[in-house]
C-alpha cells in the first residue's frame, strides 16, 4: 500500500501498478456512485429532477455533502454542528445575504503601481515607439543624450509586467485564504464558479488591480441577480481589456465581446447567427476603460439602428443584454451550468428545460435558485458525484486539517497550476473544462504529490515569488556582469558569448538605444524589491497528538478516524483493512499507544496514502 515516494512519472513498474490501481478504483467508484440509487435513479436522470425540499434533518454524510458543495468542506467539529439541523438551517451557515463577513481578510496592496503606467503599452516595441514619438513613456522622460537613452523606459516596461504578475499571485493567496476562513463560503465558491465562467487571464490584462476588482465583483454579485452580474462583467475593466473593447469602434467594430457574451456567457453555441454577432458588436462600440473605470466614448459609439435576434432598434449594450436575457435558452444555459458545477454533471434535455424554468421563476436571482437546489432531494442524492477541482482539493484539504492560513509551502499557485487550475490564469476565454478533465494519469500523480508536500515538506522548495521560474536565464546576466563582462556580452543568450556575433554586438554597444535582456533583468529586480513577499509556513500537523486525543487503540481505529475527518465518499471495508495493515507494518506493531513516541512519520505516510486515493478526489 505504500506510495510515499514522490511520483515524478509513471514509467517505473511500481508507478504503473499504482496508477493502474488508482484508475481502476476511480472507475469503480464512479460506477458505484452513479448506480448508488439503482436503476431508478438512472431513469430519473432522463426526466425531470426531484427538486422538492428534503424534509428530514441532516445526517453526518449529508452535512459533509452540503459543506463540500456549498463551501470547501468543513472540520469534524463544524460537521457535528450541522448534524440534526434542517437543510435550510444548515445552509445559513454557508451564506447569509443579510450578514456582512467582518472577518474576511482585505487585500493588502504592495504599492507597486506608478502614475504613467496606465494605459500600459501592448508590447515592448509599442512602449519604445511611444517614447521615441513623444519623448516619454510610462511616466519616464527619454534621456536627452548618452548611451541607451530608452533603457529606463524598457526597464519600467518589464518591471510592470513582472510586478503585476507577482502581485496577482498574492491576490490568489488572499482569495484562497478567504475560501479557507470565510464565514460565508458559498460566496467564495460562487465567485470561483464565475471566475471560470467569465474567464480573464492576467497574462493579457497585465494589471493586477483590474483582476482584483473583477474577483471582488464576483464576491459581491456572484449570488445576486444574473442581470446585474452580466452588466457588471460587460463593463468590467479586466473583461474590457481581455476582449479588446478598446479597439471596438463604430468605424471598425471588434466582435470578440459580442460573440463571447452569447456563446460562452449566456446562450451557448448555435443559438445566434453571425449577423447577430455583427449587430451586437455595433451596440458595444465605444465601451472602454479609463484607468479602473468603465467609460463610454460617444464619438466611437454606433447609435444607429441594429437588427438583433429578430428585433430592430437603436440598441445600446444594455438593451442587447436585456434581449439576450429574454431568450429562454439563456436561463436554460446558465441554470444548467450552475447545476453541473454545484450538483452533478449529467443532465437530460428535459432537466435542463426544468432548471431554466426555475431560474426564470426566480427572475434570474442566482442565490434563490441555488438555495432551491441545495434544499432539494435531488441535491442530496448527488453525493460523491463531483470530482473536486484543484482549488477545491487544496483548500478543502487545509480546511479539514484545521488550518487558518494557506501555508505557503508548498506554493498554492504552483500546486494548483500543476493540477490544472491556477487562479487568474484560466487557459482560454472558455475557462476550465471541469469534471473529468481534472483527472488524468499525470494529474492523479500530481494530486498525490500535493498531499506528500503537505505532510512531508519538499526540502528543495524555493519561494517562486522571490526566485520566479522565469528568471534563470536573466539571472545569468547579473552573474556575468559581476565577472566584469560588458553589458552587451553579459546579455547575449547562452551559447553565443565569444562568437563573432557577440564581438560585433560589443562594438555596437555604445550605440544601443536600449538592451531588452538587461531590461528584463532589471524588471525582475525592481519587481522583487517592491512586491511584498508571500507569507511562507508549513502545515503544522500533530497526528500523534490527534490520535492520543481521540483515544484510538488500533490501526483500524486510526484509519476510521482519518476517513471520518477527510472523506465524503466512504472507503470500502477491504480497503480500510489494507490501510490498517499498512499502518501496522509501518509502526511494527498494532498497539497504537505503544508506538506513540515514534508514530508521527508513519501516521503522515498513512495520511498521504489515504488522501492520494481516488475516493478523496470525489465530493
Buried (B, 14 or more C-beta within 10 A) or exposed (E): BEBBEEBEEBEEEEBEEBBEBBBEBBEEBBEEBBEEEEEEBEEBBEEBBEBEEBEEBBEBBBBBBBBBBBBBBBBBEBBEEBBEBBBEEBBBBBBBEEEEBEEBBEBEBBEBBBEEBBEBBEEBEEBBBBBBEEEEBBEBEBBEEEBBBBBBBBBBBBBBBBBBBBBBBBBBBBBBBBBBBBBBBBBBBBBBBBBBBBBBBBEEBBBBBBBBBBBBBBBBBBBBBBBBBBBBBBBBBBBBBBBEBBEBBBEEBBBBBBBBBBBBBBBBEEBBEEEBBBBBBBBBBBBBBEEBEBBBBEEBBBBEEBEBBEEEEEBBBBBBBEBBBEBEBBBBBBBBBBBBBBBBBBBBEEBBBBBBBBBBEBEBBBBBBBBBBBBBBBBBBBBBBBBBBBBBBBBBBBBBBBBEBBBBBBBBBBBBBBBBBBBBBBEEBEBBEBBEEBBEBBBBBBBBBBBBBBBBBBEEBEEBBEEBEBBEEBBBBBEBBEEEBBBBBBBBEEEEBEEEEBEEBBEEBEEBBBBBBBBBBBBBBBBBEBBBEBEEEBBEBEBBEBBBEBEBEBBBBBBBBBBBBBBBBEBEEEBBBBBBBBBBBBBEBBEBEEBBEEBBBBBBBBBBBBBBBBBBBBB
